[in-house]
Amino acid sequence: MHQLFFYVAVTCLVAVMGQSPVTVCQPAVYQVNYTNLLTGDTGYIVADFSKDLMAEISTKTNIRLVKDFKNLKTYEIPNNSSCRQSTLSPCKVQHQCLPPYARLVPQQTGAIGNPRSGYYLTTQTWEIPTAYDVLYRITYTSHSGIPAWPVLSQELGYRGTNNIYQFVSPLAAITDTKALIIPNNCVPNDVLAAIKTK
């Protein structure tokens, strides 16, 4: 098995400055391992953009967080048992392709691999501003004819960085077939709050 090393290029690689962000697209279906560099949490993310669903499965907490982008709902499922439903903020919605208002950050262009050896993929970093005082920054692989794979992501709020994720071992398939299944027993958060106050 080959190990993937991250290499920060000393010289800035030239990016295609005129590139439209809507041409930067992830695979329609994928699974990728993650590490949250701020919290130390690890796990994997599963996405199926044809269903507008994404799930984050933590291997540390055993919590599965399913995001329904179409209906703006989040389902928190600890240990695959109970289920709690809440509203998903529109700034958390992700799409297969970048929105037209995403901005390229040329000074953060780099490479994965070793450019000196010729075995590497260039990367591009994009910023996606939202109406909720959150700036989403994500670095993708950038190679003609290949889908954009997430490498790093950072969520910047008005209080600073909320999350920094590093992604490795991407697959253009979903091996966890139950990851996106939403249980029928999900209780809305507002119902739970009413029960606790009684």
Contacts in CASP RR format, 6 or more apart in sequence:
PFRMAT RR
TARGET T0000
AUTHOR 0000-0000-0000
METHOD contacts of the structure
MODEL  1
MHQLFFYVAVTCLVAVMGQSPVTVCQPAVYQVNYTNLLTGDTGYIVADFS
KDLMAEISTKTNIRLVKDFKNLKTYEIPNNSSCRQSTLSPCKVQHQCLPP
YARLVPQQTGAIGNPRSGYYLTTQTWEIPTAYDVLYRITYTSHSGIPAWP
VLSQELGYRGTNNIYQFVSPLAAITDTKALIIPNNCVPNDVLAAIKTK
4 112 0 8 1.000
4 113 0 8 1.000
4 168 0 8 1.000
5 112 0 8 1.000
5 113 0 8 1.000
5 114 0 8 1.000
6 112 0 8 1.000
6 113 0 8 1.000
6 151 0 8 1.000
7 111 0 8 1.000
7 112 0 8 1.000
7 113 0 8 1.000
7 114 0 8 1.000
7 115 0 8 1.000
7 120 0 8 1.000
8 110 0 8 1.000
8 111 0 8 1.000
9 110 0 8 1.000
9 111 0 8 1.000
9 115 0 8 1.000
12 106 0 8 1.000
12 107 0 8 1.000
12 109 0 8 1.000
12 110 0 8 1.000
13 109 0 8 1.000
13 110 0 8 1.000
13 111 0 8 1.000
13 115 0 8 1.000
13 122 0 8 1.000
14 109 0 8 1.000
15 104 0 8 1.000
15 106 0 8 1.000
15 109 0 8 1.000
15 122 0 8 1.000
15 124 0 8 1.000
15 142 0 8 1.000
17 104 0 8 1.000
17 106 0 8 1.000
19 104 0 8 1.000
19 124 0 8 1.000
20 100 0 8 1.000
21 97 0 8 1.000
21 98 0 8 1.000
21 99 0 8 1.000
21 100 0 8 1.000
21 101 0 8 1.000
21 102 0 8 1.000
21 103 0 8 1.000
21 104 0 8 1.000
21 126 0 8 1.000
22 97 0 8 1.000
22 98 0 8 1.000
22 99 0 8 1.000
22 100 0 8 1.000
23 97 0 8 1.000
24 97 0 8 1.000
24 98 0 8 1.000
24 102 0 8 1.000
24 124 0 8 1.000
24 126 0 8 1.000
24 140 0 8 1.000
24 142 0 8 1.000
24 148 0 8 1.000
25 96 0 8 1.000
25 97 0 8 1.000
25 98 0 8 1.000
25 147 0 8 1.000
25 148 0 8 1.000
26 47 0 8 1.000
26 49 0 8 1.000
26 96 0 8 1.000
26 97 0 8 1.000
26 140 0 8 1.000
26 147 0 8 1.000
26 148 0 8 1.000
26 149 0 8 1.000
26 150 0 8 1.000
27 96 0 8 1.000
27 147 0 8 1.000
27 149 0 8 1.000
27 172 0 8 1.000
28 48 0 8 1.000
28 49 0 8 1.000
28 50 0 8 1.000
28 96 0 8 1.000
29 47 0 8 1.000
29 48 0 8 1.000
29 49 0 8 1.000
29 50 0 8 1.000
29 172 0 8 1.000
29 173 0 8 1.000
29 174 0 8 1.000
30 46 0 8 1.000
30 47 0 8 1.000
30 149 0 8 1.000
30 170 0 8 1.000
30 171 0 8 1.000
30 172 0 8 1.000
30 173 0 8 1.000
30 174 0 8 1.000
31 44 0 8 1.000
31 45 0 8 1.000
31 46 0 8 1.000
31 47 0 8 1.000
31 170 0 8 1.000
31 171 0 8 1.000
31 173 0 8 1.000
31 174 0 8 1.000
31 175 0 8 1.000
31 176 0 8 1.000
31 179 0 8 1.000
32 44 0 8 1.000
32 45 0 8 1.000
32 149 0 8 1.000
32 150 0 8 1.000
32 167 0 8 1.000
32 168 0 8 1.000
32 169 0 8 1.000
32 170 0 8 1.000
32 171 0 8 1.000
33 42 0 8 1.000
33 43 0 8 1.000
33 44 0 8 1.000
33 167 0 8 1.000
33 168 0 8 1.000
33 169 0 8 1.000
34 42 0 8 1.000
34 43 0 8 1.000
34 44 0 8 1.000
34 45 0 8 1.000
34 56 0 8 1.000
34 165 0 8 1.000
34 166 0 8 1.000
34 167 0 8 1.000
34 168 0 8 1.000
35 41 0 8 1.000
35 42 0 8 1.000
35 43 0 8 1.000
35 165 0 8 1.000
35 166 0 8 1.000
35 168 0 8 1.000
36 42 0 8 1.000
36 163 0 8 1.000
36 164 0 8 1.000
36 165 0 8 1.000
37 164 0 8 1.000
37 165 0 8 1.000
37 166 0 8 1.000
38 161 0 8 1.000
38 162 0 8 1.000
38 163 0 8 1.000
38 164 0 8 1.000
39 163 0 8 1.000
40 60 0 8 1.000
41 58 0 8 1.000
41 60 0 8 1.000
41 61 0 8 1.000
42 58 0 8 1.000
42 59 0 8 1.000
42 60 0 8 1.000
43 56 0 8 1.000
43 57 0 8 1.000
43 58 0 8 1.000
43 59 0 8 1.000
43 60 0 8 1.000
44 56 0 8 1.000
44 57 0 8 1.000
44 59 0 8 1.000
44 176 0 8 1.000
45 54 0 8 1.000
45 55 0 8 1.000
45 56 0 8 1.000
45 57 0 8 1.000
45 167 0 8 1.000
46 54 0 8 1.000
46 55 0 8 1.000
46 57 0 8 1.000
46 174 0 8 1.000
46 176 0 8 1.000
46 179 0 8 1.000
46 180 0 8 1.000
47 53 0 8 1.000
47 54 0 8 1.000
47 55 0 8 1.000
47 94 0 8 1.000
48 54 0 8 1.000
48 174 0 8 1.000
48 180 0 8 1.000
49 95 0 8 1.000
49 96 0 8 1.000
51 180 0 8 1.000
52 68 0 8 1.000
52 69 0 8 1.000
52 70 0 8 1.000
53 66 0 8 1.000
53 67 0 8 1.000
53 68 0 8 1.000
53 69 0 8 1.000
53 180 0 8 1.000
54 66 0 8 1.000
54 67 0 8 1.000
54 69 0 8 1.000
54 94 0 8 1.000
54 180 0 8 1.000
55 64 0 8 1.000
55 65 0 8 1.000
55 66 0 8 1.000
55 67 0 8 1.000
55 179 0 8 1.000
55 180 0 8 1.000
56 64 0 8 1.000
56 65 0 8 1.000
56 67 0 8 1.000
57 63 0 8 1.000
57 64 0 8 1.000
57 65 0 8 1.000
57 176 0 8 1.000
57 179 0 8 1.000
58 64 0 8 1.000
58 65 0 8 1.000
61 78 0 8 1.000
62 78 0 8 1.000
62 79 0 8 1.000
62 80 0 8 1.000
63 76 0 8 1.000
63 77 0 8 1.000
63 78 0 8 1.000
63 79 0 8 1.000
64 76 0 8 1.000
64 77 0 8 1.000
64 78 0 8 1.000
64 80 0 8 1.000
64 179 0 8 1.000
65 74 0 8 1.000
65 75 0 8 1.000
65 76 0 8 1.000
65 77 0 8 1.000
66 74 0 8 1.000
66 75 0 8 1.000
66 77 0 8 1.000
66 179 0 8 1.000
66 180 0 8 1.000
66 182 0 8 1.000
67 73 0 8 1.000
67 74 0 8 1.000
67 88 0 8 1.000
67 92 0 8 1.000
67 93 0 8 1.000
67 94 0 8 1.000
68 74 0 8 1.000
68 75 0 8 1.000
68 88 0 8 1.000
68 182 0 8 1.000
69 88 0 8 1.000
69 93 0 8 1.000
69 94 0 8 1.000
69 95 0 8 1.000
72 87 0 8 1.000
72 88 0 8 1.000
72 89 0 8 1.000
72 90 0 8 1.000
72 93 0 8 1.000
73 85 0 8 1.000
73 86 0 8 1.000
73 87 0 8 1.000
73 88 0 8 1.000
74 85 0 8 1.000
74 86 0 8 1.000
74 87 0 8 1.000
74 88 0 8 1.000
74 92 0 8 1.000
75 83 0 8 1.000
75 84 0 8 1.000
75 85 0 8 1.000
75 182 0 8 1.000
75 183 0 8 1.000
75 186 0 8 1.000
76 83 0 8 1.000
76 84 0 8 1.000
76 85 0 8 1.000
76 86 0 8 1.000
77 83 0 8 1.000
77 84 0 8 1.000
77 183 0 8 1.000
80 178 0 8 1.000
82 185 0 8 1.000
82 187 0 8 1.000
83 182 0 8 1.000
83 183 0 8 1.000
83 185 0 8 1.000
83 186 0 8 1.000
83 187 0 8 1.000
84 186 0 8 1.000
84 187 0 8 1.000
84 189 0 8 1.000
84 192 0 8 1.000
85 186 0 8 1.000
85 187 0 8 1.000
85 188 0 8 1.000
85 189 0 8 1.000
86 188 0 8 1.000
86 189 0 8 1.000
87 189 0 8 1.000
89 132 0 8 1.000
90 130 0 8 1.000
90 131 0 8 1.000
90 132 0 8 1.000
91 130 0 8 1.000
91 131 0 8 1.000
91 132 0 8 1.000
91 134 0 8 1.000
91 136 0 8 1.000
98 126 0 8 1.000
98 128 0 8 1.000
99 128 0 8 1.000
101 128 0 8 1.000
101 129 0 8 1.000
102 126 0 8 1.000
102 127 0 8 1.000
102 128 0 8 1.000
103 126 0 8 1.000
103 127 0 8 1.000
103 128 0 8 1.000
103 129 0 8 1.000
104 124 0 8 1.000
104 125 0 8 1.000
104 126 0 8 1.000
105 125 0 8 1.000
105 126 0 8 1.000
105 127 0 8 1.000
105 137 0 8 1.000
108 125 0 8 1.000
108 139 0 8 1.000
109 122 0 8 1.000
109 123 0 8 1.000
109 124 0 8 1.000
109 125 0 8 1.000
109 142 0 8 1.000
110 122 0 8 1.000
110 123 0 8 1.000
111 120 0 8 1.000
111 121 0 8 1.000
111 122 0 8 1.000
111 123 0 8 1.000
112 120 0 8 1.000
112 121 0 8 1.000
112 123 0 8 1.000
112 141 0 8 1.000
112 151 0 8 1.000
113 119 0 8 1.000
113 120 0 8 1.000
113 121 0 8 1.000
114 120 0 8 1.000
121 141 0 8 1.000
121 142 0 8 1.000
121 143 0 8 1.000
121 146 0 8 1.000
122 141 0 8 1.000
122 142 0 8 1.000
122 143 0 8 1.000
123 139 0 8 1.000
123 140 0 8 1.000
123 141 0 8 1.000
123 142 0 8 1.000
123 151 0 8 1.000
124 139 0 8 1.000
124 140 0 8 1.000
124 142 0 8 1.000
125 137 0 8 1.000
125 138 0 8 1.000
125 139 0 8 1.000
125 140 0 8 1.000
125 152 0 8 1.000
126 137 0 8 1.000
126 138 0 8 1.000
126 139 0 8 1.000
126 140 0 8 1.000
127 135 0 8 1.000
127 136 0 8 1.000
127 137 0 8 1.000
128 135 0 8 1.000
128 136 0 8 1.000
128 137 0 8 1.000
128 138 0 8 1.000
129 135 0 8 1.000
129 136 0 8 1.000
130 136 0 8 1.000
133 157 0 8 1.000
133 158 0 8 1.000
134 155 0 8 1.000
134 156 0 8 1.000
134 157 0 8 1.000
134 162 0 8 1.000
135 155 0 8 1.000
135 156 0 8 1.000
135 157 0 8 1.000
136 153 0 8 1.000
136 154 0 8 1.000
136 155 0 8 1.000
136 156 0 8 1.000
137 153 0 8 1.000
137 154 0 8 1.000
137 155 0 8 1.000
137 156 0 8 1.000
138 150 0 8 1.000
138 152 0 8 1.000
138 153 0 8 1.000
138 154 0 8 1.000
139 150 0 8 1.000
139 151 0 8 1.000
139 152 0 8 1.000
139 153 0 8 1.000
140 148 0 8 1.000
140 149 0 8 1.000
140 150 0 8 1.000
140 151 0 8 1.000
141 148 0 8 1.000
141 149 0 8 1.000
141 151 0 8 1.000
142 148 0 8 1.000
147 172 0 8 1.000
149 167 0 8 1.000
149 170 0 8 1.000
150 165 0 8 1.000
150 167 0 8 1.000
150 170 0 8 1.000
151 166 0 8 1.000
151 167 0 8 1.000
152 164 0 8 1.000
152 165 0 8 1.000
152 166 0 8 1.000
152 167 0 8 1.000
153 163 0 8 1.000
153 164 0 8 1.000
153 165 0 8 1.000
153 167 0 8 1.000
154 161 0 8 1.000
154 163 0 8 1.000
154 164 0 8 1.000
154 165 0 8 1.000
155 161 0 8 1.000
155 162 0 8 1.000
155 163 0 8 1.000
155 164 0 8 1.000
156 162 0 8 1.000
174 180 0 8 1.000
END
